[in-house]
Amino acid sequence: MRWPHWASKVIAILVVTLLFSSGYAMWQIKVSFFDRPIGQAHALITLPKSTSAKSLSQILVDKKVISSPRVFIFLLKYYHLSHLLKSGTYQIDADDTVWSLLEKIIKGRVYTVPLRIIEGTRWCDCLKAWSTHEAFHFQLSMLSSLKQAYPSLEGAF
């Protein structure tokens, strides 16, 4: 049985329409999901080592950054970004979008805090200040790598 001439044209138009519609739908999902401002100012999220797309989406849901973890995971896998996530602590700024936050995480632009040690400050005072500040996740064990390079930590900083 042979298709009528008009039927093949209708099928071709339907296929083109379907392709155009699916492309437009993906673009709309990206614009409405990734390019929408988060609206939270100065919230911090911490990603442990080997964070998966699923655990990142759960962290973002808990911080009320995203509402749909499935769409987020789908878009991460669609854009091949799920294996590029880097651990660290990241700050959410007021003008951030989900896409800009994701870009911070992929590029490893972690939250940093300026630090000034005034001349004459004792090492024990620095340790005390760091241990009480919420932005620093400081432990004495972190200094063990400096021990091999410097016999005394005085003057190392």
N, C-alpha and C positions, 0 to 999 in steps of 0.2 A: 504494500500500500504506500502510495506516495502522498506527501504532505501537499496541501494546496499552497500556492504561491504566497497568499496573504498570511497563512499560518506561520511560515518561517519568519516573516517580517515581524509579526506580533511577538513571537518567542524571542527574537533578537532585541526588540524594544524592551521586553520584560527583563531580560538578562542585563542590559545596560542600565535600566532603571534600578534593578536590585543592587548592582555594583555601586552605582552612584549613591543610593540610599544608605548602604552599609558604610561607605566611606564618610558620608556626611554624619552618620550616627557616631562613628568613632571620633570624628572631629568635635562633635557636640559634647561627647563624654569627656574628652580631654579639656575642652574649654570650661565646661561647667564644673568639672571635678578638680583638675590640676591648676587652673588659672584663677580660681576664686580665692580672694584673700582669706586667710585663716581667721584673723580677727583677735587672736590672743597675743598679748604683748609680754615679752620677756619670760616665757615659760621655758623650762629646760627639759630635754629628753635625753636619756642615757641609753646607748645601745651597747650591750655587751659584745664580746668577741663572737664571731660566727653567727651573727644575727641573721635569721632567714627573713624572707619577705612576709611570711605569716606572722612571725613574732614582732616585726616592725609594725605591721598593720595593727596588731593588738595593742602595742604601745601607743600608737597614734589614736586609736579608738579610746583608750583609757584617758588620754590627755584631751579628748574631745576635739582633735584636729580634723579627723575624718569621721564620717558616719557609716560608710560602707566598706568593710575590710575586703570583701570579695571583689569589688570594682578596683580597689587599690592594688590588690595582688594581681588581678588580670592585667591591669595597665603596666605594672612592673614587668610582668613576663612578656607582654606584647612588645614593649620597647627594649627588651633584653637588658634590664637594669637590675634584676634581682641578685645577680652574682657580684655586683659592684659595690654593695653596701659596706661601709667602713664603721668600725666601732668608735665610740667616743661620746662625749657630752655635747649636745648641740642646743643652741638657743633659738627659740622661735620669736622673731621680731614681729611688730604690729603690721608691717606691710608685706610680710611673707605670704606666698602662696604655697600650696602643697608642692608644686613643681620646684619652686626656689628652695624649699626646705629639703626636698629630695636631692636637688643639685648640691646643697651643702653636704649632705650625707655621702653622696657618691664621690665628691672631691675631697672629703675629709677635712672640711673647714670647721674644726671643732670650736667650741666656746672657749675663749681665752679671757683671762683677767689680767690687767696690768699689775705689775708687782714692783714696788720700790722698797729696797732695803737701805735704810738711812745709815750712813757711815757711823760706826760705833755701836750699832745694834748687835746684841749678843745672839749667838746661834740658838740658845734655849728660848729667847724671846721670839725669834722667828718661828721656831717649832710650835710654840704655844699659840701664836697668832694663826698659823696655818691649820692647826688642829681644831680651832673653834670656828673657822670660816666655812660656810656651807658650800662655797664654790670650789674649795680645794678638797680633793680626795687624797690627802697626804698621809703616808705611812712611813715610819722610819726604815722599813725594809726597802723602800725605793732608793735609798742612799747607798745601798750595798754596791751598786755598780760604780759609784764614785770612789769607793775605798781602794780599789786596785789602782786607779789613776793618780790619786792624791794620798800621800801618807797622812796628811792632816787636812781636814776640810776647811781650815782657816785660809782665807784668800782664794778659795775655789770658785767663789761666786762674785 
